[in-house]
Amino acid sequence: MEIHDTYLTKEGHQKLMEELAFLKTTKRRELSKAIGDARAQGDISENAEYDVAKEAQGLNEKKIAELEDKLSRARILDDENIPKDEVLIGATVTIKDLSNEEESVYTLVSALEADYAQGKISVSSPVGQGLLGHKENETVEIKIPAGVLRYKILKITR
């Protein structure tokens, strides 16, 4: 398995740090208490609650390890050194769908930060990859499984 740097916005990095802190403190305490409560019920060899609590603890520890790994490889995007006239990770792009004239605004982020409901799309998604490297007023064609999307890039901001 190749190890890659993970590019994050400052907000995305902060969000992951907060999630890690929650898992290491609050969640660990809750799971430890659940294990203690289940253990207090008697024989743990036939105690389903104990087994569930131990499994949840294992999953929590796995998530902590994954977040620590991702954060150890995180590179926080510094907008100062990134061209502002080109679609790159961290850019907010206003595009017009040439098939229906609808405008959309997306921020290109890493897969870790992607959240379509908030307008954050991954640079590794087909649309994200198709927009990368282009400039304002360019028309881009993006091949997706359902066909070809045609967009005009109206505005790029950071």
RAGIUR-V896482 format. One line per field, one symbol per residue. ss: DSSP state (~ for helix, > for strand, _ for the rest). phi: phi as a letter, one per 30 degrees, with the letter a starting at -180 (. if undefined). psi: psi as a letter, one per 40 degrees, with the letter a starting at -180 (. if undefined). Layout:
BEGIN
ss=???
phi=???
psi=???
END
This chain:
BEGIN
ss=_____>>>_~~~~~~~~~~~~~~~~~~~~~~~~~~~~~~____~~~_~~~~~~~~~~~~~~~~~~~~~~~~~_>>>__~~~____>_____>>>>>>_____>>>>>>>_____>~~~_>>>___~~~~~~___>___>>>>>>__>>>>>>>>>>>_
phi=.dccdccbdeddddddddddddddcededddddddddddddjeddbcdddddddddddddddddddddddddcdbddcedcceccbdbejdcbcbcdddbidcbbbcdbdedceaedciccddcdededddeicbeidcbcbdbedkbcbbcdcabbb
psi=hihiihhiidddddddddddddddcddddddddddddddeeahedfhdddddddddddddddddddddddddehhhhhddehheeihiheihhhihhedeehiihihhiiddehgddefhiieeiddddddheiiieihihhhideahhhihhdihi.
END
